[in-house]
Amino acid sequence: MKFHWFLPTNGGDGRHVVSGGHGVEHGAAGRPASVPYLGQIARSAEQLGFEAALTPTGAWCEDAWLTTAMLAPLSERLKFLVAFRPGLTSPTLAAQMAATFQNLSGGRLLLNVVTGGESHEQRAYGDFLDKDARYERCGEFLAIVRRLWAGEEVTYAGRHLRVDQARLQHLPDPVPEIYFGGSSPAAGQVAAEHADVYLTWGEPPAAVAKKVQWIRELAEQQGRELSYGLRVHTISRDTSEEAWAEADRLLEGISDEDIRRVQEGLKRSESVGQKNMLALNNGSRDGLEIHPHLWAGVGLVRGGAGTALVGSHEEVADLIEEYRSVGISELVLSAYPHLEGAYQFGEGVLPILEKRGLWTHPAPVAAQASVPFGGQRAAS
């Protein structure tokens, strides 16, 4: 399995839920999203064995391309799962940007294609297509980009996009993997045709199993096979009691007024996945453990991923195995705060999964070198 972390570029990080996206914001960050602090998170994630770090996109956070380009020199192996919106950049320029990042970073780019946020946010960027048209344009975009990365000269005239004799002088090596999420019928079709990894938010395993099967069948119709990933938070501690106490602490830091305000904003979302997240918490502090060790409290005041794996390190590892049994092979994780959370999961859960044969550190520490002359008899 592969595990990825998250870079909190939405104004910063803190010991309470700090959120943005889908037209809502919540929480005051005590740690600004500075290059030194994000660099701390990136270096820690790398040392702990995370494969990559997701960097979000939208008006509510720092630009993902620029942020990750500034962070790449601060780490050595960690990849960056850069979220970007295909309708705001020409496909040729985006293909070139990705190739440049990939080649100059030593192959450390992954792409999270976000078809579009809410329509009002898209309009602020000058994009006036409706949701279904955005997915249609996204399919055209990815078709062009894939061909450019393959070294083709591309002339293409679609309903939304058009290029003439486009070609890249420098191809990405390797070609970046495309991560893609979405719960609507239009999203499923684009994922089946173009994605390498299909991402879904942390619904209970039975619901995730249905979604994986849905995309798998669509992909088979295209003659393709995908991998499947889960985007979820984590609260992992030495004991179950400590983990649930932390979940209670986060919940205590959220006022009823904050819940009401954010929930009203999220109810206006066009996202099917967001509607699913709202249904899991029902805007209530009660009944938030929606599956053993899966907690929906984060989604009370956060758009997007709204659930967390909560429990002892062993219990969280068990739940991850349950997701693995329904087809999940990658997890994109986060916590509050993100720096300490990376260590709690990386030093608590990952070693358990390693012992179970489910995970291997992507860059294991080399065997300790022998000390010069140590333990050797000096020559006479």
N, C-alpha and C positions, 0 to 999 in steps of 0.2 A: 504494500500500500504506500501511497504518497501523502505527505502532510504538508500543508502550506499555512503560512501565517498571514497577518493583515497589518497594513501600515495606516494608522489613524491620521489621515491628512485633512480631516474635516474640522479643522480648528484645534485639534489636539487630543489629548488623552487625559484620563483622570481615574479616580477611585469610585466614580459613579457612572451611570450610563450616559455617555455623550453620543449624540446621534445627529444625523442629517439625512437628506434625501427624501424623495417622494413628497416634496413640498412642505416638510416639517423639520424643525430643529428642536433639540432638547439638551439641556445640561451645559454647564460651564466647565471648560477644560482647565485643569490646573497645570498642564504641561503643554505648551504650545507646540505646534507641528513644525519644529525647527529641523534643519538638517542635522545638527548634532544629536537631537533626541531620536529622530527617526533612524539615524545611523546606528544608535545604540540598539534599537529594536532589530534592525536588519542584521547587525553583527551577532546579536544574541540568537536570533532565529537560525542563522547559518551555523553557528557553533553547536546548537542543540540538535540539528539534523533536519530542519524543515527544508523542503525542496525549493519553495518560492514564497514570495510575499505579494498578496493581492493589494493593488493600489486603486482606490475607487475613482469614479469620474462623475462630474456634475458641477453645477454652479455652487454647491455647498461645500466643496473641498478644493484643495490645491490641484493644479493640473497634473495628471498622472505621468505624462511623458516627461515633463521637465523635472518633476520630483524624482522619479526613478533614475533619470540620467545623472542627476546630482548625487544620488546615493550609490550608484554602481561602483565608483572608485573606492568607497568605504568598506566594501566587502569583496570577497574573492570568488565564491562559488554560488551564493544565493541567486536564484533567478527572480525576475520581477514579472508578476502577472498583471500586466498593464491593462486597465479597463479603458475602453474608448468607444465613442459613438460614431458609427460609420457614416452617418448622414452629414456630418459637419466638416468632413475633409474629403478631398477628391480621392478616389481609389488609387490612382497612380502615386500621388504624394504619400498616402498612408503606407502603401507597399514599400516605397523608398525609405520612409522614416523607420519602418519596422526592420528593413534590411540593414540600415545604418546602425540602429541600436544593436541588432543581433551580432553584426560583424565586429563592431567596436567594443562590445561588452564580452566577447568571447562566447557567444551562444547562450546568453542568459535572459532571453526575452520569451515570455509567453503572453498571449493576447486574450483578454476577456472582452468579447464583443457584446456591447450593450446597445441594443437596437434603438432605444430611445427612452428617456425618462417620461415624465408626465408631459402632456401636450403643451401646457402653459410654459414649462421650462424649455421645451424644444422651440417654441415660438420666440422665446427670449434670445435664442441663438440664431434666429432667422429661418427655422425649419417649420413649415406650416403643413406638412403632411399629417394625415391621421394615422392611427396606430397600425392598421392593416397595411396601409401604403408604406409605412416605415419598414415593416418586415419585408415587404416585396422589394423595396430598394436595397435593404440589407443583403438579400439573396443575390441581387445583381452585383453589389459591391464586392462580396466575397468571391463570386465567380471570377470577376476581373482580377482581384488581388491574387487568387490562387494561380491563375494563368501567368501573371507577371512573375511571381516567385518561381514558377517552373521554367522561366527564361523565354517565354513566348513573346512575340510581338502581337499586341492585342488591339484589334479594332472591334468595337462593341457598341451597339445601339439598342438600349433597352427602353423600357417605359420611363425610367427615372434617371438613368445614367448613360453617358455616352463618352467614349474615348476613341481616339484615332491614332493608329500606329504607335501605341504606347509600349515602351520596353524599358526594363531596368538595366543599367550598365553594371551594377554590382548586385548579385543575388545573395539572399540570406543563407548562411550556412551555420547550423541547419535551418530548415524552414520552421518558423515559429508554430507551435501548436495553438489551435484556436479553442478557447473555452467559451461556451455559450449557454445561456439559460433562458427560460421562458415557459409559461404554462398554457398559453393560448394555442389554438390549432395552427395559426400562422407561424408561431414561434417553433412549434414542433417540426414543421416542414423544413424551415431554414436549418434547424439543428441537424436533422437527418441528412440533409444534402451537404452541409459545409463544416460542421463542428468536428473536432477531434475528441473533446470532452464535454459532455452535457452536465451542467450544474443545476442543482435544485436546492431550495432552502430546506431547513431541517424540520420537515413534517415527520410524524410517526413512521416507523419502518414500513408498515403496511401500505400507507399512502405513497411512500417513496418507491416501493416495489411496483405499484401500478404505473407510476410515472416512468420508471425505467423500462418497463415492458412496453409502454406506449411508444417511447422513442426508439426502442430496439426494433420494434416491428416496422416503424417508418423507415429506419435506416436500412433494414434488410430489403425493403422495396427498392432502395437506391443501390443495393449491392455493397453496402458499407457496414463497418463495425465501429462503434464508439466506445469510449470509456465513460464512466459515470462518477460524478463528484457531488459532495454535500457541502453546502455553505452554512456554518452553524457556529455559535459561540461555545465556550467551555468554562466550567467552574469545577476544577479538579483539585481535591485536597487529600491529605493523608487519610482522613476518615470521612465517612458519609455525613456525619453530624457537622463537621467543619464546613463542608461544601454547601449544605443546605442553610447553614447559618450565614454564609456569604451571600447566597441568593436572597435570603430574608433581608440582609443589610442593604443590598442594592434596591430591593423593593421599598424599603423604608425611606430611601432617599428620593422617592418619586411621590409627588403630591397628587391628590385626587384631581386638582385643577390641571396639572400637567397631563394626566391620563386623558381627561375629557378633551383638552385642546388638541393633543396629538391625534387621538382617535378620530376626532371630527375631521382633521386634515387628511388622515390616511383613508378615510371612507370615500373621499373624492378621487382616489387613485383609479386609474384605468387598468392597472396591472392585475391579472388573474392571480399571480403568485402572491401579491400583496393582500388580496381579498382572502386567500387561503390562510395567510398569517393572522389576519384579524379574526378569522373564525376560530382559530386555536385559542385565543385569549379572551374573546368576547368582551373586551374592554373592562374586565373585572379582575380584582385581586384574588379571587377565589378559583379553585380548580385549575391551577396553572401547571401542575404536573400532568401532562397530557398523555404520557407514556412513561413507564418506569424509568426515572432518571433523565427525562426530557422535559424541560421547563420552558414555558412560553412567556415568562415575565418580561424579557427584554423587549418583546414586540409591543408592549403597552405604550412605549414612548420612542420606539425606533422603527423607521421604515426599513423595508428589506428584510434581511435575516433577523428573525425575532425569537428564536429558540436557543436554548443552551443545553449541553450535556452536563449534568450535575451529579456529582457523587464522589466516592473515593476513587483513587486512580484505577483500582481493579474494576469497579462498577462502570466507570467511563469506558474502560477497555472492553468490557463485556458488551456495552451498547454499540460501540464501534464494530465489534464482531457481528452484531445483529444486522447492522447496516451493510456490512460486507456480504452477508449471506443473501441479500436482495440485489446485489450487483454493484454496490458502491466500492470504488477502489481508491478514491482520493477525497480528502477532507480539507476545506479551507476554513481555518479556525481563527477566533479572536477572543479577547477577554478584556476585562477592565480591572487594572490597567494592562495595557498590552505588553509592557516590558516584563513585569512580574508574571503575568499569565503565561507568557512563552516558556518561562522556566518551570512553572508549576506543571504544565502539560508535558514539556520536553523532558524534564527530569523525573516526572511521576508516571506518566502513561506510556510514553514511547518505549522505555526499557521493558515494560510488561509486554507490549506488543512484539518487541524484538525477541523476547524469550519464547513467545508463542509462535514464532516463525512468520509473523505477519508484516514485519518492517525491518529494514536494514538501513543504518545510517548511510546517506549517500556519499559521505567523505569521512570514513572512520579514521580516528587518530592512529597514526603509524605507531608501531611498537616502539617503546621507549629505547632510545639509542643507548648503547653501553657507554659508561663514563670512561674516558681515556685512562688507561692503566688501572682502572678499578678492578679489584679482585685478582690482579695479576702480580706475580712475583717479579720484582725488578731484576733485570739481567745483572749478573755478577761480573 
